[in-house]
């Protein structure tokens, strides 16, 4: 799923509740891998 690189995401539910969000483009993600994140402003998580 593509998304804008300036979206904010928390890497864990605890980070989300603590308000610790990082920009999607700052994550070191390898191609063809998955990472569960919690997008700021949405109530569900994405893989």
LOBARO-375097 format. One record per residue (C-alpha): x, y, z; residue in one letter; residue number from 1. Coordinates in Angstrom, 2 decimals, m for minus. Each point is the difference from the previous one (the first is absolute). Last residue first. Layout:
<recs>
REC        px        py        pz   vodren   loro
REC         X         Y         Z        A    NUM
...
</recs>
This chain:
<recs>
REC        px        py        pz   vodren   loro
REC      0.71     m4.20      8.23        X     47
REC     m2.39      2.77      1.04        X     46
REC     m1.44      0.91      3.39        X     45
REC     m3.44      1.42      0.75        X     44
REC     m1.28      3.23      1.62        X     43
REC      1.39      2.42     m2.56        X     42
REC      1.24      3.54      0.71        X     41
REC      3.66     m0.94      0.25        X     40
REC      0.69     m3.26     m1.77        X     39
REC      0.72     m3.03      2.17        X     38
REC      2.65     m2.23     m1.54        X     37
REC      0.49     m3.70     m0.64        X     36
REC      3.07     m0.57     m2.14        X     35
REC      0.07     m2.18     m3.11        X     34
REC      2.85     m0.94     m2.30        X     33
REC      0.28      0.04     m3.79        X     32
REC      2.60      2.81     m0.07        X     31
REC      1.82      0.67      3.29        X     30
REC     m1.31      2.68      2.32        X     29
REC      2.21      2.52      1.77        X     28
REC     m2.70      2.37      1.23        X     27
REC      0.62      3.74     m0.51        X     26
REC     m2.31      0.18     m3.04        X     25
REC     m2.98     m1.06      2.11        X     24
REC      0.51      2.97      2.32        X     23
REC      0.20     m0.88      3.66        X     22
REC     m2.63     m0.05      2.73        X     21
REC      0.50     m0.22      3.76        X     20
REC     m3.33      1.27      1.37        X     19
REC      0.17     m2.18      3.14        X     18
REC     m3.16     m1.89     m1.05        X     17
REC      1.46     m0.61     m3.45        X     16
REC      3.36     m1.07      1.40        X     15
REC     m1.80     m2.54      2.22        X     14
REC     m1.88     m1.34     m3.02        X     13
REC      3.29     m0.54     m1.75        X     12
REC      1.91      1.41     m2.97        X     11
REC     m1.82      3.33      0.00        X     10
REC     m0.60      1.63     m3.37        X      9
REC     m0.05      3.50     m1.45        X      8
REC     m0.75      0.58     m3.69        X      7
REC      2.62      2.11     m1.81        X      6
REC      0.91     m2.77     m2.45        X      5
REC     m3.46     m0.04     m1.55        X      4
REC     m1.45     m3.46     m0.30        X      3
REC      0.28     m3.10     m2.16        X      2
REC     m1.50     m3.30      1.01        X      1
</recs>
